[in-house]
Amino acid sequence: MRQLRVKSDLLIEELRNTLIFQNLTVDELKRIAGICEHWEYEAGEEVVTQDSISRVLYVLLEGTVDIKVRGAESAGVTVSAIQKGDVFGEGGLFMDVRRTASAIANGPIRFVSFNRDPFFGYCSDNPRAGLKIFTFVIYSLLRKLGATSKGLALERESMVTPEDLERLKDLFPRSIEEIFKR
């Protein structure tokens, strides 16, 4: 990982091409560019660690980030991927809660990060831009919640039901004696 220095006009153009900032004016983009940090990570580097507490929002400028959840029996299951132009870590903007997943670079990536206090200060000083940004953050969280709900529904549909187990009982012998009777 390393922090990058980027020319302001190039950063503003990259921010304009992200989903969260696409509707901001040039002046709003210039101001938001002044409060972010620009980072570069290599493949396999962890940007966010599950169960850590962080007050940072991330906007992916280049590459893909795998979102992984540590299960009871596994080191991590990939549950989704964040693509160029999208955000992750939205929950950290609102509350000091543990991260629900890890975010790991799937190849070289570049992103900008925003710490909560300067970000809220920007939104307070620029309420029209703040409204646009928070509308997108809410949409992003709802979209992710919807995908999770759909995944859970599909998983539950594929589970074996009690009725399935009852039907299977008749197919298998119940005792050694029954095996030899057949």
Buried (B, 14 or more C-beta within 10 A) or exposed (E): EEEEEBEEEEBBEBBBEBBBBEBBEEEBBBBBBEBBEBBBBEEEBBBBBBEEEBBBBBBBBEBBBBBBBBEEEEEBEEBBEBEBBBBBBBBBBBEEEEBEBBBBBBEEBBBBBBBBEBBBEBBEEBEEBBEBBBEBBEEBBEEBEEEEEEEEEEEEEEEEEEEEEEEEEEEEEEEEEEEEEE
